[in-house]
Amino acid sequence: IEAAFEAEYDHPLLADKPAGESVEGYIYGETYQIASGASVQDILVRSFDEMYARIEANNLLAAFEKRGMSLHQAVTLASVIEREVHDAEDQKQVAQIFYKRLEDGMPLGADATFVYAARMDGKTPAVDYDSPYNTRLHDGLPPGPIASPGITALQAVANPADGDYVYFVSGD
């Protein structure tokens, strides 16, 4: 399993993923029918195929490019949005907010990023946890996705809500 996750894949979904970065975020969550003899790599490629097909079917590549986002950047931003909010309309609004923060030179400030970073290192999440993934401490996007985004989060990155908000409250 580890070898499959660490392998390099020649797949259009991963074309601009930085070498050595994890496939985290590119494993599309869906129900699949897979032959019992399939390898872990076969399963991963099937999920890459599904995610890329969904991106193409929704014309998201052109929309990402129009917003100045590479596919890797778009998947990364969508993964943060996926962890912050679940409702499709809320995702669009949060996408607008994150674009505004990036445009204004503000940190994304997404709690989900420091939580991801700390948990990946086996540590207790804290807002000051030092990691390049912590968007409270580091400007711009994290180095890569922090989760596997669904289609609504990807669509939110492609077509965010209108507005000029810079803050939101999520959760209780």
Solvent accessible surface area in square Angstrom, and as a share of the most:
residue,aa,sasa,rsa
1,I,139,0.71
2,E,133,0.59
3,A,78,0.60
4,A,7,0.05
5,F,82,0.34
6,E,131,0.59
7,A,28,0.22
8,E,118,0.53
9,Y,37,0.14
10,D,156,0.81
11,H,21,0.09
12,P,73,0.46
13,L,0,0.00
14,L,12,0.06
15,A,85,0.66
16,D,61,0.31
17,K,24,0.10
18,P,61,0.38
19,A,95,0.73
20,G,71,0.69
21,E,51,0.23
22,S,63,0.41
23,V,2,0.01
24,E,51,0.23
25,G,0,0.00
26,Y,0,0.00
27,I,51,0.26
28,Y,9,0.04
29,G,64,0.61
30,E,78,0.35
31,T,123,0.71
32,Y,48,0.18
33,Q,179,0.79
34,I,66,0.33
35,A,80,0.62
36,S,128,0.83
37,G,75,0.72
38,A,30,0.23
39,S,55,0.35
40,V,50,0.29
41,Q,79,0.35
42,D,78,0.40
43,I,71,0.36
44,L,7,0.03
45,V,53,0.30
46,R,94,0.34
47,S,2,0.01
48,F,0,0.00
49,D,63,0.33
50,E,29,0.13
51,M,1,0.00
52,Y,37,0.14
53,A,52,0.41
54,R,72,0.26
55,I,0,0.00
56,E,91,0.41
57,A,83,0.64
58,N,55,0.28
59,N,115,0.59
60,L,2,0.01
61,L,63,0.31
62,A,73,0.56
63,A,18,0.14
64,F,1,0.01
65,E,135,0.61
66,K,181,0.77
67,R,111,0.40
68,G,65,0.63
69,M,20,0.09
70,S,43,0.28
71,L,18,0.09
72,H,15,0.07
73,Q,72,0.32
74,A,0,0.00
75,V,0,0.00
76,T,1,0.01
77,L,0,0.00
78,A,0,0.00
79,S,0,0.00
80,V,0,0.00
81,I,0,0.00
82,E,34,0.15
83,R,138,0.50
84,E,25,0.11
85,V,16,0.09
86,H,140,0.62
87,D,79,0.41
88,A,40,0.31
89,E,117,0.52
90,D,69,0.36
91,Q,1,0.01
92,K,64,0.27
93,Q,52,0.23
94,V,4,0.02
95,A,0,0.00
96,Q,10,0.05
97,I,2,0.01
98,F,0,0.00
99,Y,34,0.13
100,K,50,0.21
101,R,19,0.07
102,L,51,0.26
103,E,138,0.62
104,D,73,0.38
105,G,55,0.53
106,M,52,0.23
107,P,55,0.35
108,L,0,0.00
109,G,20,0.19
110,A,2,0.02
111,D,61,0.32
112,A,16,0.12
113,T,0,0.00
114,F,16,0.07
115,V,38,0.22
116,Y,33,0.13
117,A,4,0.03
118,A,0,0.00
119,R,165,0.60
120,M,122,0.54
121,D,84,0.43
122,G,69,0.66
123,K,120,0.51
124,T,114,0.66
125,P,45,0.28
126,A,42,0.32
127,V,83,0.48
128,D,99,0.51
129,Y,41,0.16
130,D,113,0.58
131,S,11,0.07
132,P,87,0.55
133,Y,43,0.16
134,N,0,0.00
135,T,1,0.00
136,R,108,0.39
137,L,86,0.43
138,H,73,0.32
139,D,104,0.54
140,G,25,0.24
141,L,43,0.21
142,P,6,0.03
143,P,51,0.32
144,G,1,0.01
145,P,6,0.03
146,I,5,0.02
147,A,3,0.03
148,S,45,0.29
149,P,2,0.01
150,G,25,0.24
151,I,37,0.19
152,T,51,0.30
153,A,0,0.00
154,L,0,0.00
155,Q,55,0.24
156,A,0,0.00
157,V,0,0.00
158,A,3,0.02
159,N,85,0.44
160,P,21,0.13
161,A,31,0.24
162,D,136,0.70
163,G,50,0.48
164,D,103,0.54
165,Y,129,0.49
166,V,37,0.21
167,Y,155,0.59
168,F,55,0.23
169,V,144,0.83
170,S,51,0.33
171,G,71,0.68
172,D,196,1.02
